[in-house]
Amino acid sequence: MIFFDLDDTLMDFKHAEQLAVKALYDQFSDSIDQSCDEFYENWCRIGLFHYERYLRGELTFEQQQAERMIELLSAVDTGINRDTAMSYFQIYLKHFEDNWLLFDDVIPCLESLKGRRLGMITNGDSVQQRQKLQRLGISDSFEIVVVSGDIGVSKPNPEIFLHACKLAYANPEDCYFIGDNLEADVLACEKINMNGIWLNRKNDEREHRRTIRSLMELKTCMESEFGDAAPSSIPFGRRSS
């Protein structure tokens, strides 16, 4: 079974986020005493803090949206409350969704793996993550989709990988996980003996024994390391024992 991460592995999350934050900045630029780049840096810092609170179960998905907007724009709108924060967030969300795109190597990679059992393990809100798959036109490629919002466990907790393997009726050592985050994706899945493959799109200087720079290298990477054992060719609908 071959599992993929979604954001910044298949979908260019960062590109969509940057364009959406710029649209939000343009809305308030006359009142913001910082450059667009500084505004984006603050967005990322504040957003990460509250998103991690969501992943820990401290906030709902909607609450983390409101909290990040309140913190980000409190200097611009001193009377900002949860309702106005969510209305501001809708400005960002529209532009974010309008700019969802796959990386260029995704469709050729999925085409090369036709007939293989494919799955998805992703952090986030269940509705939004599945909406991405539908809008990007790749939902039918995946037999199993595991979203942290469904089960209350998020990467890098190894339990989310174990849950996915159980759904696939597959042993972790017979599964592969491809993700862009070395710690949360690759090293985390390896804690249950899954075969992690690091998609290092950003040319990070760190090293891992299984690293690819593009999804076009994936099939060759698996074949060179695992030979005939990689990957499983059990078609959808059948299960390994």
C-alpha positions in Angstrom: 0.0 0.0 0.0 1.4 3.4 -1.0 0.2 6.3 1.1 0.7 10.0 0.3 0.5 13.2 2.3 -1.6 16.0 0.7 -0.5 19.5 1.4 2.8 20.5 -0.1 3.2 16.9 -1.3 0.5 16.7 -3.9 -1.2 20.1 -3.6 0.9 23.3 -3.8 -0.4 24.6 -0.4 2.2 27.2 0.0 1.5 28.9 -3.3 -2.2 29.0 -2.7 -1.6 30.4 0.8 0.7 33.1 -0.4 -1.7 34.4 -3.0 -4.6 34.3 -0.5 -2.7 36.2 2.2 -1.7 38.8 -0.4 -5.4 39.3 -1.2 -6.1 39.8 2.4 -3.2 42.2 2.8 -4.5 44.3 -0.1 -7.9 44.5 1.6 -6.2 46.2 4.7 -3.0 47.6 3.2 -4.0 51.3 3.9 -4.2 50.4 7.6 -1.3 47.9 8.0 2.0 49.3 9.1 4.1 46.5 7.5 5.1 45.2 4.2 3.2 42.3 2.5 6.2 40.0 3.2 6.1 40.9 6.9 2.4 40.4 6.9 2.8 36.9 5.4 5.5 36.0 7.9 3.2 37.0 10.7 0.4 35.0 9.1 2.5 31.9 9.0 3.8 32.3 12.6 0.4 33.0 14.1 -1.3 30.5 11.9 1.1 27.7 12.9 0.5 28.4 16.6 -3.2 28.2 16.4 -3.3 25.3 13.9 -1.2 23.3 16.3 -3.7 24.1 19.0 -6.4 22.7 16.7 -4.4 19.5 16.1 -4.0 19.1 19.8 -7.8 19.3 20.3 -7.7 22.7 22.1 -9.7 24.5 19.4 -12.2 23.5 16.7 -11.2 24.0 13.1 -13.4 27.1 12.9 -12.1 28.5 16.2 -8.5 28.3 15.1 -9.5 30.3 12.0 -11.0 33.0 14.1 -8.2 33.1 16.6 -5.5 33.5 14.0 -7.5 36.4 12.4 -8.1 38.1 15.7 -4.4 38.1 16.5 -3.3 39.1 13.1 -5.7 42.0 12.6 -6.3 43.3 16.1 -4.2 46.3 15.4 -6.1 47.1 12.3 -9.6 46.6 13.7 -9.5 47.2 17.5 -13.1 46.1 17.8 -12.6 42.8 16.1 -14.6 39.9 17.5 -15.2 36.3 16.5 -17.9 37.2 13.9 -15.9 39.9 12.2 -12.8 37.7 12.3 -14.7 34.9 10.5 -15.9 37.4 7.9 -12.3 38.5 7.3 -11.2 34.9 7.1 -13.7 34.3 4.3 -11.8 36.8 2.2 -8.7 34.7 2.7 -10.5 31.4 2.2 -12.0 32.3 -1.2 -8.7 33.2 -2.7 -7.1 30.2 -1.0 -9.6 27.8 -2.6 -9.5 29.5 -5.9 -5.7 28.8 -6.1 -5.7 25.1 -5.2 -3.4 23.5 -7.7 -1.5 20.2 -8.0 2.2 20.1 -8.5 3.1 19.3 -12.1 4.5 15.9 -11.2 1.4 14.6 -9.4 -0.8 13.3 -12.3 2.2 11.6 -14.1 3.1 9.9 -10.8 -0.4 8.7 -10.2 -0.7 7.5 -13.8 2.5 5.5 -13.3 1.0 3.8 -10.2 -2.3 2.8 -11.7 -3.2 -0.7 -10.5 -1.5 -0.1 -7.2 -3.3 0.4 -3.9 -3.0 4.1 -3.0 -4.0 5.9 0.1 -3.9 9.3 1.8 -2.9 10.3 5.3 -3.3 14.0 6.0 -3.7 16.4 8.8 -6.5 18.9 8.8 -10.3 19.3 8.7 -12.1 16.3 7.1 -14.4 18.4 5.0 -11.7 20.7 3.6 -9.2 18.0 2.9 -11.7 15.9 1.0 -12.9 19.0 -0.8 -9.3 19.5 -2.0 -9.2 16.0 -3.4 -12.5 16.5 -5.2 -11.6 19.9 -6.7 -8.2 18.7 -7.7 -9.8 15.8 -9.5 -7.8 13.1 -7.8 -10.2 11.7 -5.2 -10.8 8.5 -7.2 -7.1 7.7 -7.1 -7.2 6.8 -3.4 -8.7 3.7 -1.9 -8.3 5.0 1.6 -8.3 8.6 2.9 -7.4 9.2 6.5 -7.8 12.7 7.8 -6.7 13.7 11.3 -10.0 15.6 11.8 -11.8 12.3 11.5 -10.0 10.3 14.2 -8.7 13.0 16.6 -5.1 12.0 16.0 -2.6 13.9 13.9 0.8 13.5 12.5 3.5 13.1 13.8 1.6 10.8 16.2 2.4 7.3 14.9 -1.2 6.2 15.7 -2.6 7.9 12.6 -0.3 5.8 10.4 -1.2 2.6 12.3 -4.9 3.4 11.9 -4.4 3.8 8.1 -2.6 0.5 7.9 -5.3 -1.3 9.8 -7.9 0.2 7.4 -5.9 -1.2 4.5 -5.5 -4.6 6.2 -1.8 -4.2 5.6 1.3 -4.6 7.7 3.1 -1.3 8.3 6.4 -2.8 6.9 4.6 -3.5 3.6 3.4 0.1 3.3 5.1 3.2 2.0 4.4 6.8 3.0 5.5 9.8 0.9 5.5 13.2 2.4 7.3 16.6 2.3 7.8 17.0 6.1 10.8 14.9 7.2 9.8 14.9 10.9 6.0 14.8 10.8 5.7 12.5 7.8 8.8 10.4 7.2 10.5 9.9 10.6 7.1 9.6 12.3 5.8 6.8 10.0 9.0 4.9 10.4 8.3 4.6 14.1 5.8 1.9 13.2 8.1 0.4 10.6 6.4 2.0 7.5 8.8 2.8 4.7 9.1 6.5 4.7 10.1 8.4 1.5 11.0 12.1 1.9 9.8 14.3 -1.0 12.4 17.1 -0.6 10.9 19.7 -2.9 12.7 22.6 -1.2 16.3 21.1 -1.5 16.7 21.0 2.2 20.3 20.1 3.1 19.3 17.5 5.6 19.7 13.8 4.6 17.5 10.8 4.7 18.3 7.4 3.2 15.2 7.5 1.0 14.9 11.0 -0.5 13.4 12.1 -3.8 13.2 15.7 -5.3 10.2 15.0 -7.5 7.4 12.5 -7.6 8.7 11.4 -11.0 11.5 9.7 -9.0 9.1 7.8 -6.8 8.7 4.6 -8.7 12.4 4.2 -9.4 13.2 4.9 -5.8 10.9 2.1 -4.6 12.0 -0.4 -7.3 15.7 0.3 -6.6 15.4 -0.2 -2.9 12.7 -2.8 -2.6 12.9 -4.6 -5.9 10.0 -6.9 -6.8 8.4 -6.3 -3.4 7.6 -2.7 -4.2 5.0 -1.7 -4.4 2.0 -4.0 -3.8 -0.1 -4.6 -6.9 -3.2 -5.8 -5.1 -6.1 -4.0 -6.9 -8.7 -1.9 -5.1 -11.3 -3.9 -3.3 -9.0 -6.8 -2.3 -7.1 -7.0 0.9 -3.8 -8.6 2.0 -4.1 -11.0 4.8 
